[in-house]
C-alpha cells in the first residue's frame, strides 16, 4: 500500500497553521554522536542487524546458512516466553518451525 502524496495546497495550510517556529527551543545536541555513546551504538546496530536477518528468514521461510541458524536460535531465546496467539508468539512458532526444518535437513 502506498501513501498518497500531499498536495501543495494541503501542505501550505499545515505550514500556515503550525506554531511559530521562531519560539521553538534550540537543539540540545549538535549531532547524534553527542546523544549515543559507542556501547549504545553497537547495541543498536546488533539489534538492527538481527531484525533484518530475522525478517529475511521469516520472509523466505528458510535458513540459508549456519550463521542464519545461530541468529534464529538467538531470537528464539529472546522471545521464548511469548504469549501464544500474539505477534511475538506467532513469530516464535514460525521460527521454531523453520529451525526444525533446517536442522532436519542439514544436521541429521
PAZAPA-4460 file (N, C-alpha, C; in steps of 0.05 Angstrom, whole numbers, plus 32768, in hexadecimal, padded with zeros to 4 digits):
% residues 108
    n_x    n_y    n_z   ca_x   ca_y   ca_z    c_x    c_y    c_z   seq   type   mol
   8011   7FE9   8000   8000   8000   8000   8012   8019   8000     1      X     A
   800E   802B   7FED   801E   8043   7FEC   800E   805A   7FF8     2      X     A
   801D   806D   8002   8010   8085   800D   800A   8098   7FF7     3      X     A
   7FF4   80A7   7FFA   7FEE   80BB   7FE6   7FFF   80D4   7FEB     4      X     A
   8008   80E0   7FD6   8018   80F8   7FDA   8007   810F   7FE5     5      X     A
   8013   8120   7FF5   8004   8137   8000   8005   814D   7FEB     6      X     A
   7FEE   8159   7FE6   7FED   816F   7FD2   7FFA   8187   7FDE     7      X     A
   8004   8198   7FCC   8011   81B1   7FD5   7FFE   81C2   7FE5     8      X     A
   7FE5   81C3   7FDD   7FD1   81D3   7FEC   7FCE   81C9   8009     9      X     A
   7FCC   81AF   800C   7FC9   81A3   8027   7FE3   81A8   8037    10      X     A
   7FF9   81A6   802A   8013   81AB   8038   8015   81C8   8041    11      X     A
   800D   81DB   8030   800E   81F7   8037   7FFB   81FD   804F    12      X     A
   7FE4   81F0   804F   7FD1   81F4   8066   7FDE   81EA   8080    13      X     A
   7FEA   81D2   807F   7FF7   81C7   8097   800E   81D9   80A0    14      X     A
   801D   81E4   808E   8033   81F6   8096   8028   8210   80A1    15      X     A
   8013   821A   8095   8007   8233   809F   7FFB   8230   80BB    16      X     A
   7FF1   8218   80C1   7FE5   8213   80DB   7FF9   8209   80F0    17      X     A
   8011   8205   80E8   8026   81FC   80FB   802C   8213   810F    18      X     A
   8035   820B   8126   803E   821F   813A   8055   822F   812F    19      X     A
   8059   8246   8139   806F   8257   8130   8089   8248   8136    20      X     A
   8098   8241   8122   80B1   8232   8125   80C6   8242   8133    21      X     A
   80C4   825C   8133   80D9   826C   8140   80D8   826A   815E    22      X     A
   80C2   8260   8169   80C0   825D   8186   80CA   8242   8190    23      X     A
   80D1   8230   817D   80DB   8216   8184   80F7   8218   8191    24      X     A
   80FB   8207   81A5   8115   8207   81B1   812A   81FA   819E    25      X     A
   8142   8201   81A1   8157   81F6   8190   815C   81D9   8197    26      X     A
   816C   81CC   8186   8173   81B0   818B   8185   81AE   81A3    27      X     A
   8182   8198   81B1   8193   8194   81C8   81AF   8189   81C0    28      X     A
   81B0   817B   81A9   81C8   816E   81A0   81CE   8177   8184    29      X     A
   81E7   8178   817C   81EF   817F   8161   81ED   8168   814E    30      X     A
   81F1   8150   8158   81F0   8138   8146   81E9   8120   8157    31      X     A
   81E3   810A   814A   81DB   80F1   8157   81F1   80E6   8169    32      X     A
   820A   80EB   8162   8220   80E0   8171   8222   80EC   818D    33      X     A
   8215   8103   8192   8214   810F   81AC   81FE   8101   81BD    34      X     A
   81EC   80F3   81B0   81D5   80E7   81BE   81DB   80C9   81C4    35      X     A
   81E7   80BB   81B1   81EA   809E   81B2   8208   8098   81B6    36      X     A
   820E   808A   81CC   822A   8083   81D0   8230   806A   81C0    37      X     A
   824A   8062   81BF   8253   804D   81AD   8245   8032   81B4    38      X     A
   8243   802C   81CE   8236   8013   81D6   8219   8012   81CD    39      X     A
   820B   8028   81D1   81EF   8029   81C8   81ED   8026   81AA    40      X     A
   81FF   8033   819B   81FF   8031   817E   8204   8014   8175    41      X     A
   8216   8006   8182   821B   7FEA   817C   8202   7FD9   8181    42      X     A
   81F5   7FDE   8198   81DD   7FCF   819F   81C7   7FD5   818A    43      X     A
   81C3   7FEE   8182   81AF   7FF5   816E   81B5   7FE7   8154    44      X     A
   81CE   7FE6   814B   81D5   7FDA   8132   81D0   7FBC   8133    45      X     A
   81D8   7FAF   8149   81D3   7F92   814C   81B5   7F8C   814B    46      X     A
   81A6   7F9C   8159   8189   7F98   8159   817D   7F9C   813D    47      X     A
   8186   7FB0   812F   817D   7FB5   8114   8185   7F9E   8101    48      X     A
   819E   7F95   8104   81A7   7F7E   80F3   8196   7F65   80F8    49      X     A
   818F   7F61   8112   817F   7F49   8118   8163   7F4C   810B    50      X     A
   8157   7F63   810E   813D   7F67   8102   813D   7F63   80E4    51      X     A
   8151   7F6C   80D7   8153   7F69   80BA   8157   7F4B   80B3    52      X     A
   8168   7F3D   80C1   816D   7F21   80BD   8154   7F10   80C2    53      X     A
   8146   7F16   80D8   812E   7F07   80DF   8118   7F0C   80CA    54      X     A
   8116   7F25   80C1   8102   7F2C   80AD   8107   7F1B   8093    55      X     A
   8121   7F19   808C   8128   7F09   8074   8120   7EEC   8078    56      X     A
   8126   7EE1   808F   811F   7EC5   8095   8101   7EC1   8094    57      X     A
   80F2   7ED3   80A0   80D5   7ED0   80A1   80C8   7ED5   8085    58      X     A
   80D4   7EE6   8076   80CA   7EEC   805B   80CE   7ED5   8048    59      X     A
   80E6   7EC9   8049   80EC   7EB3   8037   80E4   7E98   8042    60      X     A
   80DD   7E97   805C   80D5   7E7E   8069   80EB   7E69   8068    61      X     A
   8104   7E72   8068   811A   7E5F   8069   8133   7E6C   8074    62      X     A
   8145   7E5A   807D   815F   7E63   8088   8174   7E5B   8073    63      X     A
   8184   7E6E   806B   8196   7E69   8054   81B2   7E60   805D    64      X     A
   81BA   7E64   8076   81D4   7E5C   807F   81D6   7E5A   809D    65      X     A
   81EC   7E51   80A7   81EF   7E4D   80C4   81EE   7E68   80D4    66      X     A
   81F7   7E7E   80C8   81F5   7E97   80D6   81D8   7EA0   80DA    67      X     A
   81C8   7E9B   80C5   81AB   7EA2   80C7   819E   7E8F   80DC    68      X     A
   81A7   7E76   80DD   819D   7E63   80F0   81A3   7E6D   810D    69      X     A
   81BB   7E76   8112   81C2   7E80   812C   81B2   7E99   8133    70      X     A
   81AE   7EAA   811F   819E   7EC2   8123   8181   7EBB   812B    71      X     A
   8176   7EA7   811D   815A   7E9F   8123   8159   7E93   813F    72      X     A
   816D   7E83   8147   816E   7E78   8162   816F   7E8E   8177    73      X     A
   817F   7EA2   8172   8182   7EB8   8185   8167   7EC7   8188    74      X     A
   815A   7ECB   8171   8140   7ED9   8173   812B   7EC8   8181    75      X     A
   812C   7EAE   817D   8119   7E9C   818B   811E   7E9E   81A9    76      X     A
   8137   7E9F   81B2   813D   7EA2   81CE   8131   7EBD   81D9    77      X     A
   8133   7ED2   81C9   8129   7EEC   81D2   810B   7EEC   81D6    78      X     A
   80FC   7EDE   81C5   80DF   7EDF   81C6   80D2   7EC6   81D0    79      X     A
   80E2   7EB5   81DD   80D9   7E9A   81E6   80BF   7E9B   81F6    80      X     A
   80BC   7EAF   8207   80A4   7EB0   8219   808D   7EC0   820D    81      X     A
   808D   7EC4   81F3   8078   7ED3   81E6   805D   7EC5   81E9    82      X     A
   8048   7ED5   81ED   802D   7ECA   81F0   8023   7EBF   81D5    83      X     A
   8016   7EA8   81D6   800B   7E9D   81BD   7FF7   7EB0   81B0    84      X     A
   7FF4   7EAF   8196   7FE1   7EBF   8186   7FE5   7EDD   8189    85      X     A
   7FFE   7EE4   818D   8006   7F01   818C   801A   7F04   8176    86      X     A
   8021   7F1C   8170   8035   7F21   815B   804F   7F12   8161    87      X     A
   8059   7F15   8179   8072   7F07   8181   806E   7EE9   8182    88      X     A
   8057   7EE0   818C   8051   7EC4   818D   8051   7EB7   8171    89      X     A
   8045   7EC5   815E   8044   7EBB   8142   8060   7EBB   8136    90      X     A
   8070   7ED0   813C   808C   7ED0   8132   809B   7EB9   813E    91      X     A
   8097   7EB3   8157   80A5   7E9C   8164   809D   7E82   8157    92      X     A
   8083   7E7E   8153   807A   7E65   8146   8086   7E62   812A    93      X     A
   8086   7E77   811B   8091   7E75   80FF   80AF   7E70   80FF    94      X     A
   80BE   7E7E   8111   80DB   7E7A   8112   80E1   7E5D   811B    95      X     A
   80D2   7E53   812E   80D7   7E37   8137   80D2   7E24   8120    96      X     A
   80BD   7E28   8111   80B7   7E17   80FA   80CE   7E18   80E6    97      X     A
   80D7   7E30   80E0   80ED   7E33   80CC   8107   7E27   80D6    98      X     A
   810D   7E2B   80EF   8126   7E20   80FB   8124   7E01   80FB    99      X     A
   810D   7DF6   8102   810A   7DD9   8102   810E   7DCE   80E6   100      X     A
   8103   7DDB   80D3   8106   7DD3   80B7   8124   7DD3   80AE   101      X     A
   8132   7DE9   80B5   814E   7DEB   80AF   815E   7DD5   80BC   102      X     A
   8159   7DD1   80D6   8168   7DBD   80E5   8163   7DA1   80DB   103      X     A
   814A   7D9B   80D3   8144   7D80   80C8   8153   7D7C   80AD   104      X     A
   8155   7D91   809E   8161   7D8F   8083   817F   7D8E   8085   105      X     A
   818B   7D9F   8095   81A8   7DA2   8095   81B7   7D97   80AD   106      X     A
   81AA   7D93   80C3   81B9   7D8A   80DB   81B2   7D6D   80E3   107      X     A
   81A2   7D5F   80D3   819B   7D44   80D9   81AE   7D30   80CC   108      X     A
***
